[in-house]
């Protein structure tokens, strides 16, 4: 079944009678609430991370609950938690525990907030040069502290002159860490195993691929990493880690993400178990992992494997009128060494030179790619192949038709012959009248030519197209 809390839904394995729904809003309680400082033993943390700066945290702990109405404070939650997504349930006796109110306390302590809480109270300040200031605090803003002394005089002390500020206690309402606070009614005192779940931003993952080609670029050794960037404000110890590949729709603003890390040599151990899940793919790490706050963690996604790869030269004037693009392409099929759903991520390509040193030759971003599809990695432009594209003629044939003559020159300065795919984009209602080379119609607006370029030679492609409105 599903528990829906403020437009967020979570699948649960509990029967409906065992689920406690959280009620939000301003509630006035006409009874005494007994505060409870709960000592908890953490049982299990589950962390499911999505591509779009979002994660679902599931925290199962053992809490001691007192009978009657009490207050539970739950710390160590993410600083970027979405409070409207929180759910709470007693797994031990769900029908005996009722949530009355939930609050998310995030008024973290700092010097300015402490001062504001002590307005109209006596305080003592120590100056940087040993002087002392005492009096009733009237205001503390704009960099100044305003005190009224016992004789009624008012003294303004600049904050930069203050060395130490001493207060008898931490004011009520200020906390040191973000905290979830529940008011609950428990009808069965004792230890309860409880489950808390919530969504948080500040953490996301993506895939990183490392490919090393052989001498003639026919075989690619491919490895993959799951890169997790945690800036959520919490550390998840020994978490059961899952990552979801797919475009999950959320009603939230996704902040831009910048990643910078260096991949190491991949471990030759299968670490993630992959399966289809809803319309996405779910990757579950087979061992617990700690994801620390302000940490980029990389875990190998699959064992390095060799796939057949081919180098393709493509000339598309809509992308660059002078340059020929170079792709490395391979089929994501089991017989070629893969056959796995590949998550969206950056592919970096390396190649060994004569002294066996790896040289970086290019990188590209691939989208989520199902099995049995072709992966195309654009690595850069060919240095030794030059193109020129010229419109030689344009003739009006009638009121609603005209002819265009196009010429494309390709010069190969390499020491070997190459094959170049030429892609031409046409308007609607076209007809090729004549062409110097054979073409194929790719779709209603595009045609392609396969040209063989001998070494140190120039090949000229010319075609005439008629358009009719």
N, C-alpha and C positions, 0 to 999 in steps of 0.2 A: 504494500500500500504506500501512499504518499502523505507526508505531513507538510502542509503548506503554511508558511509563516511569512506574511508581508510580501507576497508574490514570489517567494522562493520555495522550491519543492525539493524534498529529499526522499529518496526511496528507502524504506525501512522494512526490516524483516519481522517487526513485531505486530501482533494483532492490534486491531483498532483500540480495544479497551486498554491496551498497555501503553498508550501514547499520551503524554501530557502536552497540551497545546499552551504555548506561551501567550499571555495577554499583555499587550503594550498600551501605553497611554498614561495619563495622569490619574493616579488612583489615590483616594483618601482612605486611610485605614483607621477604623474606630476601635482598634485593639492594640495590645502591647506586642511589639516585635522584639524578640530576644536575639541580640547579636551573637553570632557563632563564628569563632575563628577556627576554621576547619583545617585539620591536618590531613593531607591527602596522599595516597600512595598511587603513583602513576602506573597504570597497567599497560596501556597500549596507545600509541599515537599513529593515526592514519593521515597521510598527506597525499592528496590528489591534485596535481598541478596541470593547468591548462596553458595554451599558447598565448592567451590574451591578457596577461597580467592579472591572473586570478588563480586562487587555489581554494580547495575545500579541506578544512582541518577537522579531523574527528579525534577527540581526546576521551579516552575511557580511564576513569580513576575510581579509587575506593575512598569514599567519604564517610565520616561518622556523622549521622544526623540525629538531632535531639527531637523528642516527641513534642508536638505542638507547633506554634508559629515561630520561626527563627529566620535568621539572615545568613546566607552563605556567600562568602567572598571567594572568587575564583580568579587567581592571578595567572601570570605567564601566558597571556593571550597575545596575539599579534597586535602591533601598534596600528596597523592599517585595517583592522577588522571592520566588516560591515555589520553594525549592531543589529540591523533589521533582519539579518539572516540567521541569527543564533537559535539553536534548539537545545533543549535540556530534557533528559529522561532518566529516571531511575530504572536500571535494568533488573535490580533485585526485587523491587516491589513497586512497579509503576502505579498500581491502583491505590497505593498508600501515600503517595507524594503528589501534592498539588502545588503548582507554581501560581503565586498570587501577583507577583510583580517582578520585573527584571529591569536592571539599570546597568548602563555601561559607564563606568567612572574613568574619565581620561584627563581630569584636571591635575596634571603632574606638577609636582612641587618645583618651585624656583624662588629666587630671592625676592623678585617683584611681587609674586603672588602671596608670599608669606607676609611681606610688608602690608599689602592691601588687607589681609585678614586681621592685622593688628591695629587698624585705624581706630582711634579713640581709646587706645590702651597705652600703658606705660612701656617704653622700650629704652634700651641703652645701646649707644653706638660707640665704637672705639675708632678714633681717627688713625690715619697712617703714621702720624708723628707722635702718637701716644696720648693725645687729648681725648676727653670723654664727653659725650653728649647724651643727656637724659631728658625725658619729657614725654608728654602725650603726643602720639603720632596723629597728625591732622591729615596729612596727604603724602603720597609717595608716587610721583609721576614726573615725566619730562626730565629725568635725571636728577631731581632734587627731592630731599626729604624735609618735610616741614614739621617742626616740633614746637609744642607749647610747654614752656618751663613752668615750674611751680609758682613763680611770681607773676605769671600771666604773660610774660614776654614770649615772643615768637622767634624762633631761630630757623634759618634755612641752611641746610647742610647739603653741599653738592655730593652726589653719589661717589664721585671719583676721589673724594677726600676720606671716604670711609674705608677702614681696614677690616674691621670685624663687626658683625651684628649678632647679638646674643638674644635668643628667645627662649622662654621657659619650656615650650612644647610645640609640637607640630600642630598648626591650626586644623580644626575639624573640616573635612571636605577635601583636603589635599592628600594625594597619594603619590607613591614613588614609582609605581608601575601601573599600566592600564589594567583595569580590574572589572570583571563581570560580577554583579551583585544580584542575588536572587532573594526574594522573600518567599518562603514556602511553608506549607502546612504539611507536617509529617505525622502520620498515624502509626508508624512502626519505627521506633528508635533503634539505633544500631548502625553497623557498617552497611553501606549501600554501594554497589557498583553503579556508577552513573556514567552516562554518555553525554558529552557536549560537542556540538558541531557548529561550524560557522564558515562563512566565506571571508577571504581576505585578499587585498591587492598587495602589490609590492613584491610579488614572487611570480616567476614564470620560467618556462623552459623552452628550449629549441634544440634542434639537432645540428650537429657539426659533422661533416663528412671529410675524410682525408683520402685522396686517391693518388697513387703512384703508378705512372705508366712505365711500360717496358721500352726497350730501345726503339722499336718501330711503331709504337703506340697502337698495338693490337690487343694488349692485355692490361687491365687496370686492377691493381690491388686496392680494394676499397674497405675502409673501416669507418665506424660511426660512433659518435659520442652523444650522450644526453647531457646538455649543459643547463644547469639550474642556477639562476641568479636570485638570491634571497635577500631582499631588502624590506621584509615585512615587519621587522622589529621583534622577531621571536626566533628562538632556536628549537628545532624539532629533534629530540633525542631518540635514536633508534627507531625511527618512524618506518611504518609500512608504506613504501613509496610507490605511487602510481603516477604515470603521466598520460595525458589524453591528447592524441593527435587528431585534429579536425577543427573546423570553424564553428565553435559553440557560440550561439547568439546570446548576448547579454545586454541588458538595458543599462549600460554604464559607459563612461568615457574611458577609453584606453589610452594611457599615457605612452609617449614614445619611448622606445627602449634602445639603449646603446650597449653593445657587448664587445668586450675585448679580452681575449684569453688565448693562451697557446696550448694546443692539444699535445698530449704525450703519446707514446706508443701504446696502442690498445692492448688490453689484456685478452688472452686467447681463451676466454671462458664465457659461456653463454650466461648473461646476467639477467636479462629481461625476458619475461614471457609475454608474448603478444597475442591479442585476441580481438575479434570484432566486437564492438559494444555500441548498441544503438546505431547511429549513422557515423560513428567515429571508430578509432582504433585505440585500444587501451594497452599500455605497456606497464607490467608490474615487475618491480625489482624482486628477485628471489631471496633477498637477504635484507635485514634491517639496515637503515642508513641514517646517519645524523646529518641534518641540513642546518648549518649554523647561520645565524644572522650575519649580514654583510659578508657573505661568502659566495663565490662562484664554484660550484662543484661539478666535476665532469665524471660521468660513469659511462663505460663502453656499452653501446647499444647492441652490437652483434660482433661476432668474431670476424676478424679480417678475412676477406674472401676475394678470389680472383674472378673477374668478369671479362668477357670479350667486349672490346671497345673499338670504335672506328673514329677516325678523324675526318670531319666534313668541312669543306670550304663552301661558304654561302655568300653570294652577292645579292644584297637587297638594298636598292638605292634609297628606299624610304628610311633606312636606318643610317646609312653612310654612303654618299655618292662616290667616294674614292676608295674605300677600304673593303676588303673581303673578310668576313667574319670566320672564325675558326671555332667549331664545336667538337667536343668529344661526346659521342652518343653510345649508349648501351641499353639493352633490353632488360627490364626488371623481371626476369624469368628464372625459374628454378634451374632449368637446364643450363643456364649461363652463370650459375653461382649465387643467384639472389632469390627472387620470387617472394619478397617480403613487402608489406606496406611500408613505404619510406616516408617518414614525417618531413614536413617542410623544414628546410635548413640550408645552411651555406655549405657549398662543396669547394674545397681547396684542392688544386691539382699540382702535383710535384713530378719531377722527372730527374733521373740520375744522369749526370754528365760523365765524361770519360774517366775521371778519377773517383767515381762512385759517390760524389757529393750530390745531395738533393738540391734541385733548383726549383723555385716556385714559378709556375708558368701561367697561373690565372685562377680565378674563382668566380662562382656564380651562385645565385639563390634559386633553389628548386622548390616547387610547390609540393603539397601532399600528393604522393604518387602511388596509386594502387599497384598491385602485382600485375605482371604481363603488359605493362605500359613502357614506352620508350622514354628514357631520361636523357635530356639534352642539356649539356653544360657548355655555356659560352665562355671560352677561356681568354679570348682576345682577338685582335686583328692580325692578319697575315702581313708580315713585313715586306716580303718579296713579291707580292701579287698586287698589281695596281689596276684600277678600273676607271673607265671614263664612260659617262652616259650622256648622249646628246640627242636632242630632238632635231632631226634633219629637215622635216617638212610638216606642214599642217595645211590641208586643203579642204575648203568648204565644197561639199558635193551637192547639197540641196539645202532646203530650209531647215531640215531636222537631221542632217547627217554630215559627217566630215571624216577625213582620213588623217592619220598621223603616222609619220615615219620615224622610228627610233633606231639609234645605233649605240651599241655597247661594245667597248674595246676592253679586253682583258689581257694584261701583259704578265707573263710568268718569268721572273728573274731567278727562280730556284734552279738547283742542279738536277731536278727530277721533274717528271711530268706529274700533273695533278688534275683532279676532276673538280669542277666548280659547278655548284647548283645556282642558277640565276633565277631569282624570283621577281616577277613583274606584276604590279597591281593595276588593274584596268577599271574603267568606269562601267556602268551598266550598259546592256545591249551592245556588246562588242562582237566583232568578227575579224579574225586574222585573215587578211587577204593573201599575204605571202610572208615567208620567214626563211632566213638562211639556214636555220637549224630546226630540227624537230622539237616540238613543244608538247606539253600535256596540260590539259585543263584540270586545275586543282579544285576550283569551285567557281561560283558565278562571277567572281571578280579577279581571280588570280590564275596565272599560268606559270609554268616552270620549264626551264631549259637545262639540259645536262651538257656541259661543255668540257671537252678534253683539251687541256693546255699543255703542249709539249714544252720542255725546258727551254728557256731563253727565246720564247716565241710569243707572238701576239695573235690572238684570235678575235675576229670581228663578228659580232652578232647583229643582224639587222632584221627588223620585221615591220610590217605595215598593218595597222589596225583601223577598222572602220567602226564608227559609233553611230547609232541610230536612236533618236529620241522616241 
